[in-house]
Amino acid sequence: MELRKAIGNRRSIRFLLPHRPVEREKIQRMLEAARLASHWGNVNSLRAIVIERDQAPKDVLEALPSPVGGYQIQLAPVVIVWYVETAAADHVGERLRELVKAGAIGYGDNKVKQLEETLVPLFAQIAPALKVPGLNEVDCGQGIAQATLMAFEQGLGTCCLGSGNPDAVRVKLGLPDSCRVLVSQTVGYPAENSEAGGQRPRLPFEELFHLNGYGKPFPRSGAVVEELRRDGMIQDSAPLPWREAELLYLRKALELKGEGLI
Ligand SMILES: Cc1cc2nc3c(=O)[nH]c(=O)nc-3n(C[C@H](O)[C@H](O)[C@H](O)COP(=O)(O)O)c2cc1C
């Protein structure tokens, strides 16, 4: 699928078909996409536990968080718990050597010498600082975003869910202390129409991006906006006129018991 359309049409899908399992190959493709994302030092700190509702043991299912929108976890045939393995930073030297060997970084006759004498010791020194929340999370986010687009391309719906107590989830899932749980991503076949009520609103472009200094809005070209509209990337903001009726229908069809958001 064309990238622009995929970016425009992907949205968080909160209503999934609970009775329709997701093929393992589709989940694998998501994980393969996550694995290929960029990461500082190429250390690949993004990890995941895939939890299949109809296969996972009871204690693992019970470890799943009940975040805002707990119904989403209940409906999802698959939940991917994404986490960061901070210990990956300890292997940055090996990863950098791989990159030089692969011809990805550096040039010239001196690159191996510089790698061993400068880059590897430098990264070894800063690795502990790189384990705290920050850069790792950015890189993990890139991986999760790639997995999300892959899910969308395969006709799946997903929604990322935060947890009020990610460390409790980590402990319940038996992950080592060196890990930080990032987000649980529900995955399944959408119960809602693919438009899911329309493209979700965003803050104005000019408020978000600057050019050549803080406070100077990046000029937004109307021609580019028009082009991206034509390509289906930028759409009118939700809600579509029939969204409330669709939500009522989903509530009945999925026998949702709660009132409101949870
Ligand atoms: C890291 C992360 C955590 C999120 N946590 C929740 C959550 O706990 N509950 C929820 O309903 N949506 C959650 N979302 C989904 C956002 O609310 C959603 O992305 C936003 O409303 C924009 O909608 P869209 O993804 O359809 O464009 C989360 C999204 C991200 C990226």
The ligand as a Tripos MOL2 file, in Angstrom:
@<TRIPOS>MOLECULE
LIG
   31    33     1     0     0
SMALL
NO_CHARGES

@<TRIPOS>ATOM
      1 C1          2.2440    5.5740   23.5450 C.3       1 LIG1
      2 C2          0.7490    5.6680   23.3690 C.ar      1 LIG1
      3 C3         -0.0830    5.3960   24.4390 C.ar      1 LIG1
      4 C4         -1.4760    5.4620   24.2880 C.ar      1 LIG1
      5 N1         -2.2970    5.1300   25.3330 N.ar      1 LIG1
      6 C5         -3.6240    5.0560   25.1270 C.ar      1 LIG1
      7 C6         -4.4970    4.5730   26.1700 C.ar      1 LIG1
      8 O1         -4.0510    4.2290   27.2710 O.2       1 LIG1
      9 N2         -5.8270    4.4940   25.9120 N.ar      1 LIG1
     10 C7         -6.3390    4.8390   24.6890 C.ar      1 LIG1
     11 O2         -7.5550    4.7230   24.5020 O.2       1 LIG1
     12 N3         -5.5420    5.2970   23.6950 N.ar      1 LIG1
     13 C8         -4.2070    5.3980   23.8780 C.ar      1 LIG1
     14 N4         -3.3880    5.8120   22.8440 N.ar      1 LIG1
     15 C9         -3.9660    6.1810   21.5360 C.3       1 LIG1
     16 C10        -4.0570    7.7050   21.3780 C.3       1 LIG1
     17 O3         -5.0730    8.2120   22.1790 O.3       1 LIG1
     18 C11        -4.2930    8.0040   19.8890 C.3       1 LIG1
     19 O4         -3.1080    7.7340   19.1830 O.3       1 LIG1
     20 C12        -4.7320    9.4420   19.6400 C.3       1 LIG1
     21 O5         -5.9940    9.6560   20.1790 O.3       1 LIG1
     22 C13        -4.7520    9.7890   18.1490 C.3       1 LIG1
     23 O6         -5.5900    8.9420   17.4350 O.3       1 LIG1
     24 P1         -5.0910    8.0740   16.2090 P.3       1 LIG1
     25 O7         -3.9980    7.1720   16.7020 O.co2     1 LIG1
     26 O8         -6.2830    7.3500   15.7340 O.co2     1 LIG1
     27 O9         -4.5900    9.0340   15.1690 O.co2     1 LIG1
     28 C14        -2.0130    5.8090   23.0210 C.ar      1 LIG1
     29 C15        -1.1450    6.0930   21.9400 C.ar      1 LIG1
     30 C16         0.2040    6.0210   22.1100 C.ar      1 LIG1
     31 C17         1.0880    6.3090   20.9160 C.3       1 LIG1
@<TRIPOS>BOND
     1     1     2 1
     2     2     3 ar
     3     2    30 ar
     4     3     4 ar
     5     4     5 ar
     6     4    28 ar
     7     5     6 ar
     8     6     7 ar
     9     6    13 1
    10     7     8 2
    11     7     9 ar
    12     9    10 ar
    13    10    11 2
    14    10    12 ar
    15    12    13 ar
    16    13    14 ar
    17    14    15 1
    18    14    28 ar
    19    15    16 1
    20    16    17 1
    21    16    18 1
    22    18    19 1
    23    18    20 1
    24    20    21 1
    25    20    22 1
    26    22    23 1
    27    23    24 1
    28    24    25 2
    29    24    26 1
    30    24    27 1
    31    28    29 ar
    32    29    30 ar
    33    30    31 1
@<TRIPOS>SUBSTRUCTURE
     1 LIG1         1 GROUP 0 **** ****
